[in-house]
Amino acid sequence: MSNLLYTLAVILIIFWAIGFFAYSAGAIIHILLVIAIIAILLRLIQGRSL
């Protein structure tokens, strides 16, 4: 489950980067970035290795 969470976070960060440079997705892409950062922080807090 945590591996899936990490993969989802990476995908969301990639989508955010694409949206940031394309200026087409608006505020939704930034919400996705926040969700991705939260997922990564949860993984780091749990202390599991990548």
C-alpha positions in Angstrom: 0.0 0.0 0.0 2.8 2.4 0.8 4.5 1.7 -2.5 1.3 2.6 -4.2 1.1 5.8 -2.2 4.6 6.8 -3.2 3.9 6.0 -6.9 0.7 8.1 -6.8 2.7 11.0 -5.2 5.3 10.9 -8.0 2.6 10.8 -10.7 0.9 13.8 -9.1 4.1 15.8 -8.9 4.8 15.1 -12.6 1.3 16.2 -13.5 1.8 19.4 -11.4 5.0 20.2 -13.2 3.3 19.7 -16.6 0.4 21.9 -15.6 2.7 24.5 -14.1 4.6 25.0 -17.3 1.6 24.7 -19.5 -0.6 27.1 -17.5 -3.7 25.2 -18.6 -4.9 23.3 -15.5 -5.3 26.2 -13.1 -5.7 25.7 -9.4 -6.6 22.0 -9.6 -3.0 21.1 -10.4 -1.8 22.9 -7.3 -4.2 20.9 -5.1 -2.7 17.8 -6.7 0.7 19.0 -5.7 -0.4 19.5 -2.1 -1.8 15.9 -2.0 1.4 14.5 -3.5 3.5 16.3 -0.9 1.3 15.1 1.9 1.6 11.5 0.6 5.4 11.8 0.5 5.5 13.2 4.0 3.3 10.5 5.4 5.6 7.9 3.8 8.7 9.6 5.4 7.0 9.8 8.8 6.2 6.2 8.7 9.9 5.5 8.4 9.8 3.0 5.6 12.6 2.9 3.1 12.0 3.8 -0.5 
